[in-house]
């Protein structure tokens, strides 16, 4: 396989990453609206709209902000809006999307969790997006460091590298199976499924970034890892405060 994989659409050459990212977001949203339609949990229009706006605005801001802060030493060197807009990360999107939702819920005075329905659509969107990351190889910053392990792959240069996008896809599939089991066999308070997803995913991303190229900000930790630590601490506190209710 030659990297990066491209597609020719309407006479233009398009990288796999943005194409798969767009398809992932579309299918994830369609899956979410399907689950929302068949769910017994009904939210008012005002609450649904506020949550959607808060999540979208927070995710958009966070993905760009944290994406650019991955290398804060060069953020103002030859600054351009195009460069700022093209830098993004799902970690920032999830973390700030959470903040946006919580702020929106306070504005409309809604106290119950609204996150469980979005868990599986979100994982679907990330999985599809990561296929695009893998197909783009080293031409976007979603690849691993060189390795001599059996998992090493050529992703567009002379090195065998960790295919971190495939690692993440495998992790999300296992997490999907685990969360589906909990959903079908356990009783839990509203929001627990989302909390467990966030805690699991951010823990995984914290560890994964040790085998990805990164600019070390504090000790040997990068910006994304520092964000992960904050989210992990937050959800450990939340889950301890509201433990799962077993059958």
N, C-alpha and C positions, 0 to 999 in steps of 0.2 A: 504494500500500500504506500502511495506517495502522499506526503503531507506538504502543505495543507490540502484537504479535500475541498473542492469547489464545485459549485453548480452553475450552469449557464441558463439563466432565466431572462426571457425577453431581451436577449442580446447582451446581457450584463453578467459578469462573473461575480458570484456571491460566495463568501466564505461559509463553511458549514455552521460555525458557531452562531452567528446572528440568525440564520435561518432556523436552526433547531431550537434556539432560544425563543423565537417568535411562535413556533409551532407548539412548544412546551407550554408557554403562557396561555395560548389559545385553548389547547386541550385541557389544561388545568382549570381554567375558568369555566369551561363547559361542564367539566366533571363536578366542580363546586356547585354550579347552579342546579345541576341534576340532583345532587345530594340535598341541597337546600329545599328543592321542590318536594322531595319525598320525606323530608324530616318532620318529626312531630314538634320540633322546637321552632316556633314562629316568632320572628322579631317584627316590631313595627317598622313602617317605612322609614321614619326618622332615624331610628336606631341603625337599621341596615345601611342607610345612605351615609350616616356619620362614620360608621365602622369602615365602610368601603373607601370613603374619602381619606380617612385617617391612615388606613393601611397603605393606600396607594401613595399618598404624599410622603409619609414617613419612609416607605421603602425606596422611593425614587431619590429622596434626599440622602438617605443613609447609604445606599449603594454607591452613589457618586462620591460622597464625602469620604467614606472609609476606603473606597477604591483609590482615591487620590492620595490619601494619607498613608497608603502602604509604603510610599517613598516620599516622606515629607520634606526631605532635604532638597528635592528637585522640583517641588510643586510650583514654585514661582519662577523657575528657570524656563525661559521661552514659553511663558504661560499663554495658552489659547483656550477659548471656550470649547472648541472641538476636542482638544485633548482632555479637558476636564470632563466633558460629557461622555467620552468613550471609555473612561476608567470607571469600572464598577465591580462590586462583589456582592454575592448573595448573602454573605455574613452581615454586611452593613444593611442590606435591604431587610433582612429578617429582624435584626436588632432594632432598627429605627421604625420599621413597620409596627413592631410591638408597641413602641412608645407612641406612635401615631394613633393606634387603636385605643390604648388606655386613655390618652388625652381626649379622644372623641367620645369615649364612653362617659367620662366625667362631665363633658359638656351636655350630653343628653340624659345624664343621671341614670345610666344603666350599670348595674353592679355585677351581674352574672357574667361568667366567661362566655365568649363567643367563638373560641378558637377551634373546638373539636372538629367541626365540619370541614375546615380548611386543610387539615393535616394530610389526608391522602391526595387531594388535588395538588397540594404544594409539593409533595414528594414526587408525584407524577411529572410535574413541570420541571423539577430539578433534574430528575433522571434523564428526561428527553434533552434538556439543555446540556447536560454533561456528555451526552453522546456527541453533540456538536463541539464541545470543548476537546474531546479526545481526537476527533477528526481534524481539528485545526492544528494539532501538534504543538510545536514550539513557537508558532507564529502569534499566539496570544499567551498571556501569563497564567496559563492553567495547566502547566506541566510540572513534572517532578525533577529532582536533582539526579545526576548520574548515579548509577548503581551497578554492582556486579552480581546482583541477586538473579534468581531464575525468572523474576517478574519483569526484568528490564526489557524495554522496547525501544526501537529506533523511532523517534517522533519527528524527524526532519533534520537532524544534524548527525554528527559522527558518534554521538554518545548513546549508550544504553541508558534509558531514564525510567524512573518510576512512572507508570501510567496512572497518575493520581485520579484522573477522571473515572477510570474503570474501577479503582478502589472505592470511590465514592458511590458509584452506581451499585456495586456489590453490597456495600454497607446499607444503602437505602432500601434495597430489596429485602435484606434480612430484617431491617427495622420495620418495614411494611408488614412482613409476616408476623413479627412479634406484636406490633400494635393491633393488628387485626385479631390476634388471639385474645389480647386483653379486651378489646372492644366486644368480642363475642362471648367471652367466658367470665368476665369480671364486672362487678358493680363499682362504679367510681363516680366521684363528684364531677359536675360539669367543668370542663377545662383541663382535666387531668391528662387526657390523651395528648393535647397540644403541649402541655407542660413537659410531658415525658419526651415528646418528639424534640422540643427545643433543647432540653438538657442533653439528650443523646446526640443530636446533630452537632451542637456546639462543642461538646466534648470530643467528638470525632474530628471536627475541623481543627481544634486546638492541637491535637496529636498529628494530624495529617500535614499541617504546615511545617513541621520539622523536616519533612522530606520534600519541601517545595522551596524554590529560590525566594528569599525574603530579605528585607532590610531590617536589621536588628535595631530595635528602638529602646528596649529596656532589658539589660542582660542579653540573653540570646533569643528574646521574644520579639516577634514582629507586631505590627499594628493589629492585624486580624486576630492574633492570639490574645492580645490584651483585651480586645472586645469580647472574645470568647470567654475569657476568665470572668468578666463582669456579668455576662449573661448566665454562666454556669452558677455563680454564687447566688444570683437572684433566684434562679429556679430551684436550687437546693433549698433555699429559705421558703419558697412558696410551697413546694411539695411537702416539706416537713410540717408546715403550718396546716396543710390540708391533706393528710395521708390518704392513699387509696383505700376504699372500702371493699374488702374481699367477700366473695360468696361464702 
